[in-house]
Amino acid sequence: MIREARGGDVTRPVLGDSASQTQSLESVASAHAYHAWLTDLARPYLGEHPVELGSGLGDYAQTWLDQGLPRITVTDRDPDRLERLRTRFDDDARVDVLDLDVFAEPKGSYSSYVAYNVLEHIEDHVGALRAAHELLRPGGAVIMLVPAFQFASGRFDRLVGHVRRYTRAGLADAYREAGLEVERIHYLNAPGLLAWFVGMRLLSMTPGDGPLLRMWDSLVIPLTRRIESKVKAPFGQSVFAVGRVPG
């Protein structure tokens, strides 16, 4: 039941207690296997210069750079996270740091547009996806990871500003409404959904670091990853999608 919360509405700064609690959860240090799984999923689609929406503390970007990504643009609308990104990557010429508003006619020719646990915070999620037409060159990849199934929504979702959760069909519809071609879409981490529903929805727990997380990450996640690499799960904690800008 690992979850990396990424912040509130990416179109404006997030203020108040929910933001500080969210930020403390952004980097789950013990979830090494889960982090590797997520970064590896996106890696084949990133191209040579992706733009990441809502980069948080920059952990995904750093991993992709360590794996050989030649360049990346990281973004965040929250001033504190943006400053942390600038501090972290100040001496790395491979990284551009931007305060990017996807609804303010963004321009670019990036190879891909990636956002992990961000789209669910945005009221106009179709508009956020549609920004890919301005940010990417034709054929560029739009890579999203979002939480799955509205029945799993609970106190934590409200605390961190989730507008919605997704089904596979619902996310595919949002891609198509945004004028994107769906290339790959599937559920991810089936055991995680069950654990999340019990822990967060029924028991009102808050995700965080600790022995339970380390055990789950070392035992459950590697096995789940192996199984789901061969057989796509009928449900999951998250939905992973890749689409393309036509052309």
C-alpha positions as CSV (number, residue, x, y, z in Angstrom):
1,M,0.0,0.0,0.0
2,I,2.8,2.4,-0.9
3,R,1.8,5.8,-2.0
4,E,3.9,8.8,-3.0
5,A,1.8,11.9,-2.6
6,R,2.9,14.7,-4.9
7,G,1.0,17.8,-3.9
8,G,-2.1,19.8,-4.6
9,D,-3.4,21.7,-7.6
10,V,-0.5,22.1,-9.9
11,T,-1.9,25.3,-11.4
12,R,-1.4,27.4,-8.2
13,P,0.5,27.2,-4.9
14,V,-0.7,24.9,-2.2
15,L,-1.0,26.5,1.3
16,G,-1.9,25.3,4.7
17,D,-1.6,22.1,6.8
18,S,-2.5,19.7,4.0
19,A,0.5,20.9,1.9
20,S,3.0,20.4,4.7
21,Q,1.6,17.0,5.5
22,T,1.7,16.1,1.8
23,Q,5.3,17.2,1.4
24,S,6.4,15.1,4.3
25,L,5.1,12.1,2.4
26,E,6.6,12.9,-1.0
27,S,9.8,10.9,-0.5
28,V,9.2,7.5,1.0
29,A,12.8,6.6,1.5
30,S,12.3,2.8,2.1
31,A,10.3,2.1,-0.9
32,H,13.2,1.3,-3.2
33,A,11.6,-1.5,-5.1
34,Y,8.4,0.4,-5.7
35,H,10.3,3.5,-6.9
36,A,12.4,1.4,-9.3
37,W,9.2,-0.2,-10.7
38,L,7.6,3.1,-11.4
39,T,10.7,4.7,-12.9
40,D,11.3,1.7,-15.1
41,L,7.8,1.8,-16.5
42,A,8.3,5.3,-17.9
43,R,11.8,5.0,-19.0
44,P,11.2,3.5,-22.5
45,Y,8.9,6.4,-23.4
46,L,10.8,9.4,-22.1
47,G,12.9,10.1,-25.2
48,E,15.9,12.4,-24.9
49,H,14.3,15.4,-23.1
50,P,11.0,14.9,-21.2
51,V,9.1,17.5,-19.2
52,E,7.8,16.4,-15.8
53,L,4.7,18.0,-14.4
54,G,4.6,18.3,-10.6
55,S,8.1,17.0,-9.9
56,G,7.9,17.4,-6.1
57,L,11.3,16.7,-4.6
58,G,12.8,15.5,-8.0
59,D,13.3,11.8,-7.0
60,Y,12.0,10.4,-10.3
61,A,14.0,12.9,-12.3
62,Q,17.2,12.0,-10.4
63,T,16.7,8.3,-11.0
64,W,16.1,8.8,-14.7
65,L,19.2,10.9,-14.9
66,D,21.2,8.3,-13.0
67,Q,20.0,5.8,-15.6
68,G,21.4,7.9,-18.5
69,L,18.7,10.3,-19.4
70,P,20.5,13.1,-21.2
71,R,18.2,16.0,-20.2
72,I,15.0,16.7,-18.3
73,T,12.8,19.7,-17.4
74,V,11.3,19.5,-13.9
75,T,8.4,21.7,-12.8
76,D,6.2,22.5,-9.9
77,R,3.8,25.3,-9.0
78,D,4.4,25.2,-5.3
79,P,7.1,27.8,-4.4
80,D,8.7,25.7,-1.7
81,R,9.0,22.6,-3.9
82,L,10.2,24.7,-6.8
83,E,13.0,26.2,-4.6
84,R,13.9,22.6,-3.5
85,L,14.2,21.6,-7.1
86,R,16.4,24.6,-7.9
87,T,18.6,23.8,-5.0
88,R,18.9,20.1,-5.8
89,F,19.6,20.5,-9.5
90,D,21.4,23.9,-9.4
91,D,24.8,22.4,-10.5
92,D,23.3,19.9,-13.0
93,A,23.4,21.3,-16.5
94,R,21.1,18.4,-17.7
95,V,18.2,19.8,-15.7
96,D,16.0,22.8,-16.4
97,V,13.7,23.9,-13.5
98,L,10.4,25.7,-14.5
99,D,7.3,27.1,-12.8
100,L,5.0,25.7,-15.5
101,D,1.3,26.5,-15.8
102,V,-0.1,24.1,-18.3
103,F,-3.2,26.3,-18.8
104,A,-1.2,29.4,-19.8
105,E,-0.5,28.4,-23.4
106,P,2.8,26.5,-22.7
107,K,5.2,26.1,-25.6
108,G,7.8,23.5,-26.1
109,S,9.1,20.6,-28.3
110,Y,9.8,18.1,-25.6
111,S,10.0,14.3,-26.3
112,S,7.5,13.4,-23.6
113,Y,5.2,14.7,-20.9
114,V,5.2,12.8,-17.7
115,A,3.3,13.2,-14.4
116,Y,3.1,10.7,-11.5
117,N,0.3,11.1,-9.0
118,V,-0.5,14.6,-10.2
119,L,-3.4,14.5,-12.7
120,E,-5.9,13.5,-10.0
121,H,-5.3,16.9,-8.3
122,I,-6.4,18.9,-11.4
123,E,-10.0,19.8,-11.9
124,D,-9.6,20.2,-15.6
125,H,-7.6,17.1,-16.2
126,V,-8.5,16.9,-19.9
127,G,-7.2,20.4,-20.3
128,A,-4.0,19.4,-18.6
129,L,-3.6,16.5,-20.9
130,R,-4.5,18.7,-23.9
131,A,-1.4,20.9,-23.1
132,A,0.7,18.0,-24.5
133,H,-0.2,19.3,-28.0
134,E,1.7,22.5,-27.2
135,L,4.5,21.0,-25.1
136,L,5.5,18.1,-27.3
137,R,6.6,17.5,-30.8
138,P,4.3,15.3,-32.9
139,G,4.5,11.7,-31.8
140,G,5.6,12.7,-28.3
141,A,4.6,10.4,-25.4
142,V,2.2,11.4,-22.6
143,I,2.9,9.3,-19.5
144,M,0.6,9.3,-16.5
145,L,0.3,7.4,-13.3
146,V,-2.8,8.0,-11.2
147,P,-4.6,6.4,-8.3
148,A,-7.3,3.9,-9.1
149,F,-11.0,3.4,-8.1
150,Q,-13.2,6.0,-6.4
151,F,-14.3,3.5,-3.8
152,A,-10.8,3.6,-2.3
153,S,-11.0,7.3,-1.8
154,G,-10.9,8.4,1.9
155,R,-9.6,10.9,4.4
156,F,-6.1,11.0,2.9
157,D,-7.4,11.7,-0.6
158,R,-9.4,14.7,0.7
159,L,-6.4,15.9,2.8
160,V,-4.1,16.1,-0.2
161,G,-6.6,17.5,-2.6
162,H,-7.5,14.6,-4.8
163,V,-10.3,15.6,-7.2
164,R,-10.9,12.1,-8.4
165,R,-9.6,8.6,-8.8
166,Y,-9.6,6.7,-12.1
167,T,-10.6,3.5,-13.8
168,R,-8.7,2.3,-16.8
169,A,-11.6,3.3,-19.1
170,G,-12.0,6.7,-17.4
171,L,-8.4,7.6,-18.0
172,A,-8.5,6.4,-21.6
173,D,-11.6,8.5,-22.2
174,A,-9.7,11.6,-20.8
175,Y,-6.8,10.9,-23.2
176,R,-9.1,10.6,-26.2
177,E,-11.0,13.7,-25.2
178,A,-7.7,15.6,-25.1
179,G,-7.0,14.5,-28.7
180,L,-4.3,11.9,-27.7
181,E,-3.9,8.4,-29.0
182,V,-3.8,5.7,-26.3
183,E,-0.8,3.4,-26.7
184,R,-0.7,1.6,-23.4
185,I,-3.0,1.6,-20.3
186,H,-3.3,-0.9,-17.5
187,Y,-3.8,-1.3,-13.7
188,L,-0.7,-1.5,-11.5
189,N,-0.1,-3.1,-8.1
190,A,-3.2,-5.2,-7.4
191,P,-2.3,-6.1,-3.8
192,G,-1.7,-2.4,-3.1
193,L,-5.3,-1.6,-3.8
194,L,-6.6,-4.1,-1.3
195,A,-4.1,-2.9,1.3
196,W,-4.9,0.8,0.6
197,F,-8.6,0.2,0.9
198,V,-8.2,-1.5,4.3
199,G,-5.6,0.8,5.7
200,M,-6.5,4.2,4.3
201,R,-10.2,3.9,3.6
202,L,-11.4,1.7,6.5
203,L,-8.8,2.5,9.2
204,S,-8.1,6.1,8.2
205,M,-4.3,5.5,8.3
206,T,-1.8,7.9,6.8
207,P,1.0,6.5,4.5
208,G,4.5,6.9,5.7
209,D,7.9,5.3,6.2
210,G,8.4,2.5,8.7
211,P,8.9,-1.3,9.2
212,L,5.6,-2.2,7.5
213,L,6.5,-0.2,4.4
214,R,9.9,-1.8,4.3
215,M,8.5,-5.3,4.6
216,W,5.9,-4.6,1.9
217,D,8.5,-3.1,-0.4
218,S,10.9,-6.0,0.0
219,L,8.5,-8.9,-0.1
220,V,5.3,-8.0,-1.9
221,I,6.4,-5.4,-4.5
222,P,9.1,-7.6,-6.3
223,L,6.7,-10.5,-6.5
224,T,3.8,-8.3,-7.7
225,R,6.1,-6.7,-10.3
226,R,7.1,-10.1,-11.7
227,I,3.6,-11.4,-11.9
228,E,2.2,-8.2,-13.5
229,S,4.9,-8.1,-16.1
230,K,3.5,-11.3,-17.4
231,V,-0.3,-11.0,-16.6
232,K,-2.0,-7.6,-16.6
233,A,-4.0,-7.2,-13.3
234,P,-7.8,-6.7,-13.6
235,F,-7.5,-4.0,-10.9
236,G,-4.8,-2.2,-9.0
237,Q,-3.8,0.7,-6.8
238,S,-2.9,2.8,-9.8
239,V,-3.5,3.2,-13.5
240,F,-0.5,3.6,-15.8
241,A,-1.0,5.1,-19.2
242,V,1.0,6.1,-22.2
243,G,-0.5,8.1,-25.1
244,R,0.8,10.0,-28.1
245,V,0.4,13.4,-29.7
246,P,-0.9,12.6,-33.2
247,G,1.3,13.2,-36.2
